[in-house]
Amino acid sequence: EEFVRLPMVHDLIYNGEAFQVLGFTNISRYEDLGRDLRKCVSGGQPGDKQWMNLKQILIDKSKAVLDKLWHVGVMNDFEGVMASLSALSHWDLEATAYNCSEAARDELKRDAMIVANPEQHMSMVSMSVRGSSMDIEKMEKEIKSAKTPQEKKMIAGKLNKLKRDNAKWQEEWEVMKSVVSLGPDERSKWFYEKIDELFSEEYGKQEGMDVVEAYRQCEHEEKYGSSSGGKVLNNVPDRYGRLVEYSHKARDLIPEEVIEYIKVYSDLDTALMDYADVLYTALKSKQEAAGILPSLERDILLEGSSGSAASAGSDSFRTHEEL
């Protein structure tokens, strides 16, 4: 009850989704405007006409942003959203699943940027190479004039990081030189060859497992695996060190007036979520009617599932082409 009324909660949590959609968060480029708007919204009182008008303007603006998005989903139907997104993106969920390393993912993102706009990326890399080289030269002079061993050690640590970054940019520059001269088709071919290289057994190819099966296995391990210490939310302490109980029983103990208070000051988010649900439901209904919505259900026997299927359901997924 005390928490929901804190000024910080009003500033940062209430209607946070709507403000993120509008771009008026506490870390956005419109930080000052965002702060003023959040104060106006959080500082009003029910029944204040100007307050209600302001909130309606923000609701309408945030809905307009959703209208322009390629796909809108809702978290209370996560699997349905993933199925809808898969159908819209023509993803084949029966394709082999991969679990590549973080380094491989970074390299793949870099290569995708190179293919999308090589000239712009080359300009950025060139500036990074020049900038880091100048910083290294400056730091090498500073380390020579350091007065104490501690200062010298601190500068040396920064210098080593600069040299590692510079080596990374130099490597990227060499890649850029070989790609920028290629035509669009050749760039695409190069990119897909890189995908095959990165998504190899070295980076964790899940042999014999499709995307949905890998998802189900990951879900099972998160909920019941030893690394997670049981269910994910069962080991979250409050500020006094007491374990927080996440359950229907615990939620039922929250006073009704607290629930109503939260609803009053989260009404932008509520309106936006309702609108998102309308957009999502309309798209999903069209996909279901067209027969292109894949199933994320699988009957999979997983370790620790006591001999029973970890996820019941059909295995009737068909690709866009088959449909």
Secondary structure, DSSP 8 states (H G I E B T S, - for coil): --GGG-HHHHHHTTTHHHHHHHT-STTSTTHHHHHHHHHHHHT--TT-HHHHHHHHHHHHHHHHHHHHSS----GGGHHHHHHHHHHHHT--TTSEEE---HHHHHHHHHHHHHHH-HHHHHHHHHHHHHHHHHHHHHHHHHHHT--SHHHHHHHHHHHHHHHHHHHHHHHHHHHHHHHTTS-HHHHHHHHHHHHHHHSSGGGTEEEEEEHHHHHHHHHHHHHH-GGGTSSGGGG-B-TTS-B---SHHHHHTS-HHHHHHHHHTTHHHHHHHHHHHHHHHHHHHHHHHHT-----------TTSTTS-SS-S------TTT-
